Amino acid sequence: MIRESLYFTFAGIKSTEFGIWNVSISDGLYSEPFMASRSINEVKIRGRDKPYPFEVNKEPLSFQLSFLFSEGWDDELISKVQSWLDVDFYQPLSFSENLIKVYYAMPVDTSELTHNGIKQGYITLTMRCDSPYSYSRDIVSPWYKSVHINGGSFITPYLWSDNETKYDKSLEIINKGDKDILLEIFIEKNGDGDITVINTSRANSVMKFTSLLDGEKIHIDGENQIIESNLPNIWRYDDFNDFYLPLYKGKNVIQVEGDCLIKFQYRYKFIS
């Protein structure tokens, strides 16, 4: 996917804006990153030839990137490209063959400009990612309304009019990535009370908050384990069961107990 792409975007800017095209500097087949490098931590015990593995460490993805100046360059263009690539934080990087898949990367190590002496040539550099994975673009669900009716909990898309409202006991989210992920969840409480969110696809996948207040807005960032309330001087970690809700690979059936508005945000995670 990387080598066969004609162009790429980095930090929100297309390479073609600089007259740059992605190229592969090789005489044979393309070489692509397949999986992140990994190492195994093991313990050897005297008298036993077979070690005990206890941990696998996965390194962030890294790969070489080469791009050609299609019409040469001048000093001004070189300066613009240097400023574009000279970042201090991981930036989104995607390639034209699959712009939906995103690497969060930055240049590392030595970058080289190879040319013929008349300002024609290509640049080669190494991109290092922030993790062993690539990701989809952010996916944001609509707001859903959770209500308690006749002793049961039901949920419906919030934007439907009252005449069209159809309540279900659950909603379905498909994780099309290669790995389980943690959800980012936004909740607006209606009335004082508790909120429970259950992923019924696996046993005991229950996230619960107690003693929320009417009108309170809660933001749960599962990946970074951050919980924020819009109310001043309110910290909800003590009112939380300490389980950040996962989205498992494949189909997930979500139930919500308690009156609230709720929406979900997530990114699929891919092995490479």
N, C-alpha and C positions, 0 to 999 in steps of 0.2 A: 504493500500500500504506500509506503513512504517513497521508495525509489521510483515507482512508476508515476507518481504525481507530477504534474507540470508546474504547480506552484504551491505555496503554503501560506498560512496566515500566522503571524506571531504578534502577541500583544495587541490584537485587534486590527492589524494592518496587513494587507496583502503584499506578498513579495513583488508582485507585478507592478505595484506603485513605484518601485525603484528600478523597474526594468530587469528584475531578477527572476530567473527560472530555476526550478529544482533540477539537478542533474545527478547522474550516477557515474562516478569516476572509476570505471572498471572495464576490463576487456571481456568479461564473461557474464555469468548469471548475477542477478541482483542478490544482495545480502540484506536481510531485514531482521530487526529484533524479534525474537520468538517468545522468550520468557526472560524475566529478570534473573540476574545472577543470584545464586543462593549458596549458603554454607550450612553445615550441620554441626551443632555443638554436641559433643559426645563425651562420655566418661568411660575410661578403661579401668577394669578391675584386675588386679593381679590374679593370674591363673585362669583368666577367661579371655579368649582370643577375640570374641565378638563384643564390640563396645555397646554401651547403652546410649542411644540417641535421646536427648531430652528437649531439643529446641532446633527449629529451622529459622535461620536469619535470611530474609529476602532483601537484596539490595535494590535501591531505586533504579529504574530503567535508564540507560544511557545509549546514545547512538550517534553516529557521525552524520553530519548534514553538509552537503555541497551544493552551491548555487552559482549560476553563471550570469554574468552581466551580458545581456543579449546585445547591447549596442555600445559596449565599453563604458568608461566612466570618466569623470573629472573629479577634482578635489572636493567640490561641493557635494557630489553624490556620495563619495566615500564617507564624508563627514556625516551625512544623513543616515547612512546605513550603520555606521558605528554607534550613533546615538540611539538608533532603533534597537540594536542588539545589546547595548550596554545597560543591562537591568540588574537590580539588586534583589529582586523578588521573582519567584516563579510566575511565568506568564503563560496564558493559553496558547498552545501550538497545535495546529491541525493542517491536514494535507488535502489537496483537491480531490483525491480519489475517494475520500470519506471524510467530509467536513463535519460530520456529526460526532466523530470520535476525537477527543481532545486529550493532549498531553499537557501537563503543567511543568514547564521546563525553563531553563536558562543556560546560556553558553558557559562552559567551563574549560579549563586547561588552555592550550595554545590554539589560537586561530591563525590560519595561514592564507595569504593572498598569493595565488599562483597566476603569473601573467607572462606575456610575451615582450614586455618592454614598451609597448605602445598603448597601454591602458586597455588591454583586452585580456580577460581571463576569468577565474572563478575563485571563490572563497570556500575553505573547508574549516569546519569547526565541530566541536562535540557538544551535544545537548544532553544535559542531565535533568531527569525528572524528579519530582518531589516524592514519588512513591514507586513501587514496583508495577503500578497499573496505569492504564489510560481510562478515560471516563467519557460518558455521554455529556451532552449539554444539560443544563439544569432543567428538570421537569417539575412543573408546578400543577397540582391538582386544582379543581375548582373548590370554592368553599362548600362544605357540607353542613347541614343542620341536623343535629342529634336531639331527639326528644324522647320523653318517657310517656307512653300511651298505654292505658289499660294494663299496667303492670309489666310492660315490656319496653325495651329500648329499640328505637328505629332511627333510620338515617335517610336523608334525601339531599340532592343538590340544592343549595340555598337559593339560587336565582330563579327557580321555577315559581310561577305564579300560584296562588292558593287554589285556583281551579284545576291546575294540572299536577298538583302535588301527589307523588306516589312514594310512599315510605317503604323501605326495605329494612331487613334486619342486619344487613351487612353491605359492604362495598368490596369490590375486587380490584387489586392492583397487581400488574404483571411486572416482575423484575426480569428484564430481557438481557441482563448482564451475565457475567461468568461467576460472580461472587455475591454472597450476602452483603447487604449494606445496612447502615443505620439511617433512620429517617430524621428529617428536620420537620418539626410539627409546630403549627400555630393554632392556638386555642383562644376563643373568646367565650367566657363563661356567661351563661344566662341563669341568674339566680345563684344564691349561695349553695355550696355543696361540693361533691366529689366528681371527678372525671376518671373513667377507666377506659383504656384503649387496648384492645385484645387482637393479636394476630392469631387466628384460630388454625392457621396452617401447621403450627407445631404447639405441643403442649406447654403450658406455663409461660407463654409469651404475653405477659400482662404488664402494662405500664399504668400506674395509678397515682393520681394527685388527690389529696384530701384538703378540705377546708378552704377551697377557692371561693372568692367573693364575686358577687354579681357585677358584671361589667369588666372583670379582670381579664387582661390579655397575657397569655403565657407563650413564650417562644422556647422550644426545646431543640437544641442542636445535639443530636445523638452522637455524631462522629467526634465532636470536640467536648462532649459531656458538659454542656453549658445550658443552664436554665435561667431565663430572665422573665421578670414580671414588670408590667407597666406601672405598678403601684410603688410609691416611694418607700424605701426602707423595708421592703418585703423580700425575703429570701425563701424560696420554695423547696430547697433541698431537704429540709426536715419533714416536709409534707409529701415526699416523693418516695416510692418504693425502690428506688435506685436500679430500675431496669429501663434502659433505653430501647425503644421498640425497633426490632430489625425488620427489614424487608428481605425475605428469603428468595433465593434464586427460583424463578418460576412464578406460579400463581400464589397470591396471598389474599386471604379473606379477612377483612378488618371489621370488627365490631366496636361500637362506641357506646358506653353507658354513662348517662348524665346529660343534662341539657346544656348545649353549647353550639358554637360554630367551630368548625375544624377544617384545616387544609394541610396538605403534605407536600414537601419538596424533597427531591432526591436526584442523584446521578447514578446511572448504571456504571458498574465497575468491570473493566475488561482486563484479561490477563496480559495482553500486550496491545 
